[in-house]
Amino acid sequence: MRYARNASSLEGSATLLYTARAASMKAAGADIISLTAGQPDFKTPGAAIEAAKKAMDQGKTLYTPSMGIVELRQAVADRWSKVHSQNFKVENAMVSCGAKHSIANMLEVVVSPGDKVLLPKPYWVSYPQMVRRLGGISVYPESGGMLITGDDIRKAAAAGARGMIFNSPCNPSGLVNTRTMIEDIAEAIRETGIWVISDDIYEDLYYGDGQVPHILTADPDLRNQVALITGVSKTYAMTGWRIGFAIANPEWIKIAGRIQAHSTSNPCSISQYAALAVVQGEAEEDRIQMYDAFKRRRDLICDLLEKVHGLDFEKPEGAFYVYPRILTDKEINTEEFCISLLEEEGLGTIPGSAFGNEGYIRLSFAASDDDIAEAVKRLKRFLERGDFQ
Ligand SMILES: Cc1ncc(COP(=O)(O)O)c(C=O)c1O
């Protein structure tokens, strides 16, 4: 049988693959510590669960409008209007089945076959595959730094890039573009006129002062060419509920809404009511507790990693990942490195190759203090043995 070219060229998700591999070894009885998780290791707040139960009791279990229930779209518009000093309306907001789905929908509206899309490196695993699925072509910043610059955007646009997916705090590095860098990026976006999908899924897990620097704060007039993606998955430990949000100009949202109407219909009705409770602020205590735990664990893992020879890393300022580079004179294949680390030391990590960089590994600190401490011990032992060299 002949399969469609774009679909059959897609690669699987390396993060899911390595996570599943560590999980299956653990299930088979091996002594495994896994720092592969891309999700909080906390329970969903009670307020969301109560709201879901109430929705079920009240029979809110049938189709909803395909773009999401109006109360939730309005709550999203209100909350992120405050965050970005904007005046978003219902028409600017759409609910989808997770932020991943929001990105896929919004991307489909702007990418035609052959279009070039700029992806900062390291990138989240799904971006290049999402672009490929639409027949687009991923291009990468020329500077090769860990954070994109305005000049990278200018050069890419001059070479034909029509848009960019931007992600700060970044998965996998946990790094955040500073305010000055964001101002430079905003200027380049204005000059070049490219569209931007700003994946803000980790915006509430920012460990610097105040709000995470944002393109729309740097230049509110960019609202028509910048789509915001956010959700409840990481902020409120709700990854399994599959609710994500897109906020953009009404035309972009309207077309994305049609795509959704003809593919998934609406996101789960019960999950939408659960999300409504947390977006309206009913789980702020839980959110702050989880945030504080992640910030403390970030400090813990960084303190421990600093004492390990053979690694170089920048302290993450957001998300729950740290992304060390393995220091070695030789070329290193990080897939082989991560497989040996898992098999020999029982430590699950994700190779940088999944995010477009060789020589790095991603460690998630969405794990207990004990697991973090034991993981760093195992990594240190593995590096000291040097078998991977
Ligand atoms: C950068 C980034 N964007 C989007 C998502 C998707 O979030 P959701 O679970 O809401 O689809 C993830 C999840 O890992 C992510 O890391």
The ligand as an SDF file (V2000), in Angstrom:
LIG
                    3D

 16 16  0  0  0  0  0  0  0  0999 V2000
    7.1420   22.9210   24.9440 C   0  0  0  0  0  0  0  0  0  0  0  0
    5.8730   22.1780   25.0520 C   0  0  0  0  0  0  0  0  0  0  0  0
    4.7980   22.6090   24.3740 N   0  0  0  0  0  0  0  0  0  0  0  0
    3.6330   21.9740   24.4270 C   0  0  0  0  0  0  0  0  0  0  0  0
    3.4750   20.8280   25.1730 C   0  0  0  0  0  0  0  0  0  0  0  0
    2.1510   20.1130   25.1430 C   0  0  0  0  0  0  0  0  0  0  0  0
    1.3640   20.3270   26.2560 O   0  0  0  0  0  0  0  0  0  0  0  0
   -0.0270   19.5480   26.3820 P   0  0  0  0  0  0  0  0  0  0  0  0
    0.2190   18.3720   27.2660 O   0  0  0  0  0  0  0  0  0  0  0  0
   -0.9600   20.5460   27.0020 O   0  0  0  0  0  0  0  0  0  0  0  0
   -0.4640   19.1450   25.0190 O   0  0  0  0  0  0  0  0  0  0  0  0
    4.5640   20.3230   25.8880 C   0  0  0  0  0  0  0  0  0  0  0  0
    4.4310   19.0580   26.6400 C   0  0  0  0  0  0  0  0  0  0  0  0
    5.3900   18.3760   26.9310 O   0  0  0  0  0  0  0  0  0  0  0  0
    5.7820   21.0190   25.8400 C   0  0  0  0  0  0  0  0  0  0  0  0
    6.8550   20.6000   26.5240 O   0  0  0  0  0  0  0  0  0  0  0  0
  1  2  1  0
  2  3  1  0
  2 15  2  0
  3  4  2  0
  4  5  1  0
  5  6  1  0
  5 12  2  0
  6  7  1  0
  7  8  1  0
  8  9  2  0
  8 10  1  0
  8 11  1  0
 12 13  1  0
 12 15  1  0
 13 14  2  0
 15 16  1  0
M  END
$$$$
